[in-house]
Amino acid sequence: MHHHRTLCALALLCLVGTSATLRADRPPDEITIATWNVEWLFDEYQGDNYSDLAREQSAPSRREWEWKRDGVAAAIVKMNPTILALQEVESQRVLYYLDQRLRKAHQRNFRTAFIQGGDYFTEQDVALMYRSGLIKYWRCEQSQEMWESKQYHNVQKHLFGEFRWGTPQHGDSLVVMTVHFRAMPKAATIRVKQALLVRYW
């Protein structure tokens, strides 16, 4: 049973000029960017879950967790993205299991970027998986003045990644943000404030 059926998850992209002084990865022939809300990509281990909701939404058994992990891995192989923005992942550990499945069963090598967010109710997070190009990743926060203005609402699940290919003379950068806004229809006002915050960043 999914308590958060109305989901707001997306990846935001922008091209920026490069100012790199170091050589980046070689440009791929084609760059494919995908975003996917994988809906409660939680393993069966509940020892690292503290909320009732997170424990309830964990995979009911090891077999069912492996079935979901394997299905997600097969779908990623079919998409074949250069960069994949994920929402509703449980943890860095779950990403590791997914990455191992991609490597061992499909001979696909991805790397991951993950910073634990602040959603302690669902314990969901966002992440980036990528084939090449990542040079840094980060999260943002509001200033005290922004908090006091009440114009914005904090985004507990978000991650920025900057990707760069080529040389400083012949290359561009791509900034990708993956984000999961507050769910449920009654949270529309909060989502608007979250969107304003993302736009500000």
C-alpha positions as CSV (number, residue, x, y, z in Angstrom):
1,M,0.0,0.0,0.0
2,H,1.4,3.4,-1.0
3,H,0.5,6.3,1.2
4,H,2.1,8.9,-1.0
5,R,0.5,8.2,-4.4
6,T,0.5,11.8,-5.6
7,L,4.2,12.3,-6.3
8,C,6.2,15.2,-7.4
9,A,9.6,14.2,-8.6
10,L,11.6,15.6,-11.4
11,A,15.1,16.4,-12.7
12,L,16.1,19.9,-13.6
13,L,18.8,20.6,-16.2
14,C,20.7,23.6,-17.3
15,L,23.7,24.1,-19.6
16,V,26.5,26.4,-18.3
17,G,29.7,27.5,-19.8
18,T,32.8,25.7,-18.6
19,S,35.6,27.4,-16.6
20,A,37.4,24.2,-15.8
21,T,41.2,24.2,-15.5
22,L,41.4,20.4,-15.4
23,R,40.6,17.9,-18.1
24,A,37.3,16.3,-17.7
25,D,36.0,13.0,-19.0
26,R,36.0,12.4,-22.8
27,P,32.6,13.6,-24.3
28,P,30.3,10.6,-25.0
29,D,28.8,10.3,-28.5
30,E,25.4,10.9,-27.1
31,I,24.1,12.0,-23.7
32,T,20.9,10.5,-22.4
33,I,19.3,11.9,-19.2
34,A,16.5,10.0,-17.5
35,T,14.5,10.6,-14.3
36,W,12.6,7.9,-12.5
37,N,10.6,7.8,-9.3
38,V,11.2,4.2,-8.3
39,E,8.5,4.2,-5.6
40,W,9.8,2.9,-2.3
41,L,13.1,1.3,-3.5
42,F,13.6,-0.1,0.0
43,D,15.3,-3.4,0.8
44,E,13.9,-5.9,3.3
45,Y,16.3,-4.9,6.2
46,Q,14.4,-2.8,8.7
47,G,17.2,-2.3,11.2
48,D,18.0,1.1,9.7
49,N,14.4,2.3,9.5
50,Y,13.1,4.3,12.4
51,S,9.6,5.5,11.2
52,D,6.6,3.2,11.1
53,L,5.9,4.2,7.5
54,A,9.5,3.3,6.3
55,R,9.2,-0.1,8.0
56,E,5.8,-0.7,6.5
57,Q,7.0,0.2,3.0
58,S,10.2,-1.9,3.2
59,A,10.3,-5.0,1.0
60,P,8.4,-7.8,2.8
61,S,11.1,-10.3,2.2
62,R,14.6,-10.8,0.7
63,R,13.1,-12.5,-2.3
64,E,10.7,-9.6,-3.1
65,W,13.5,-7.1,-2.6
66,E,15.7,-8.9,-5.1
67,W,12.8,-9.1,-7.5
68,K,12.3,-5.4,-7.4
69,R,16.1,-4.6,-7.5
70,D,16.5,-6.9,-10.5
71,G,13.6,-5.4,-12.3
72,V,14.9,-1.8,-11.8
73,A,18.3,-2.9,-13.0
74,A,16.9,-4.4,-16.2
75,A,14.9,-1.3,-16.9
76,I,18.0,0.9,-16.4
77,V,19.9,-1.2,-18.9
78,K,17.0,-0.8,-21.4
79,M,17.0,3.0,-20.9
80,N,20.8,3.1,-21.1
81,P,21.1,6.6,-19.6
82,T,24.3,8.6,-19.3
83,I,22.7,10.2,-16.2
84,L,19.8,8.8,-14.2
85,A,18.0,10.9,-11.6
86,L,16.3,8.7,-9.0
87,Q,13.6,9.5,-6.4
88,E,12.3,7.5,-3.5
89,V,15.5,5.4,-2.8
90,E,16.1,4.3,0.7
91,S,19.8,4.7,1.2
92,Q,23.4,4.6,-0.2
93,R,23.3,0.8,0.7
94,V,20.4,0.2,-1.6
95,L,22.1,2.1,-4.4
96,Y,25.2,-0.2,-3.8
97,Y,23.0,-3.3,-4.2
98,L,21.5,-1.9,-7.4
99,D,24.9,-1.0,-8.8
100,Q,26.2,-4.5,-8.0
101,R,23.3,-6.0,-9.9
102,L,24.0,-3.8,-12.9
103,R,27.7,-4.8,-12.9
104,K,27.3,-8.5,-12.3
105,A,24.2,-9.4,-14.3
106,H,24.4,-6.8,-17.1
107,Q,28.1,-5.7,-17.2
108,R,27.0,-2.0,-16.9
109,N,29.2,0.3,-14.8
110,F,27.5,3.2,-13.1
111,R,28.6,5.4,-10.3
112,T,26.4,7.0,-7.7
113,A,26.0,10.4,-6.0
114,F,24.0,10.5,-2.8
115,I,23.7,12.8,0.2
116,Q,21.2,11.8,2.9
117,G,18.3,14.3,3.1
118,G,16.1,15.3,6.0
119,D,12.8,13.4,5.4
120,Y,12.6,11.4,8.6
121,F,8.9,10.6,8.1
122,T,9.3,8.6,4.8
123,E,13.1,8.1,5.0
124,Q,13.1,8.4,1.2
125,D,16.0,10.1,-0.6
126,V,17.1,11.0,-4.1
127,A,20.2,10.1,-6.0
128,L,22.1,10.3,-9.2
129,M,23.5,7.4,-11.1
130,Y,25.9,8.2,-14.0
131,R,28.3,6.7,-16.5
132,S,30.8,9.6,-16.7
133,G,31.3,13.3,-16.3
134,L,30.4,14.1,-12.7
135,I,32.9,16.6,-11.1
136,K,30.9,17.6,-8.0
137,Y,27.6,17.3,-6.2
138,W,25.9,19.2,-3.4
139,R,22.8,20.2,-1.5
140,C,21.5,23.7,-0.7
141,E,19.9,25.4,2.3
142,Q,17.9,28.5,2.9
143,S,19.4,31.5,4.6
144,Q,17.8,32.8,7.8
145,E,16.3,35.7,5.9
146,M,14.7,33.3,3.5
147,W,13.3,31.3,6.4
148,E,11.8,34.4,8.0
149,S,10.2,35.6,4.7
150,K,8.0,32.5,4.7
151,Q,8.0,32.7,0.9
152,Y,9.7,29.3,0.6
153,H,9.4,25.8,2.0
154,N,12.4,23.6,2.6
155,V,13.1,20.8,0.1
156,Q,14.2,17.8,2.2
157,K,15.0,15.6,-0.8
158,H,17.2,17.2,-3.4
159,L,20.6,16.8,-5.0
160,F,22.6,18.9,-7.5
161,G,25.3,17.4,-9.7
162,E,27.6,19.2,-12.1
163,F,28.8,17.2,-15.1
164,R,31.6,18.1,-17.5
165,W,33.1,16.5,-20.5
166,G,36.0,17.5,-22.8
167,T,38.6,20.2,-22.2
168,P,38.3,23.8,-20.9
169,Q,38.6,25.0,-24.5
170,H,36.2,22.6,-26.0
171,G,33.5,21.5,-23.5
172,D,30.4,22.5,-21.7
173,S,29.0,21.7,-18.3
174,L,25.6,20.3,-17.4
175,V,24.0,20.9,-14.0
176,V,21.3,18.3,-13.1
177,M,19.1,18.6,-10.0
178,T,17.0,15.7,-8.8
179,V,14.2,16.6,-6.4
180,H,11.2,15.1,-4.7
181,F,8.6,17.6,-3.5
182,R,6.1,17.1,-0.7
183,A,3.4,14.7,-1.8
184,M,-0.4,14.5,-1.4
185,P,-3.0,16.9,-2.9
186,K,-3.4,18.9,0.4
187,A,0.3,19.9,0.2
188,A,-0.1,21.9,-3.0
189,T,0.7,25.2,-1.2
190,I,3.9,23.7,0.2
191,R,4.9,22.4,-3.3
192,V,4.5,25.9,-4.7
193,K,6.8,27.3,-2.1
194,Q,9.3,24.4,-2.7
195,A,9.2,25.2,-6.4
196,L,10.0,28.9,-5.7
197,L,12.9,27.8,-3.6
198,V,14.3,25.6,-6.3
199,R,13.8,28.4,-8.8
200,Y,15.7,30.7,-6.5
201,W,18.6,28.3,-6.2
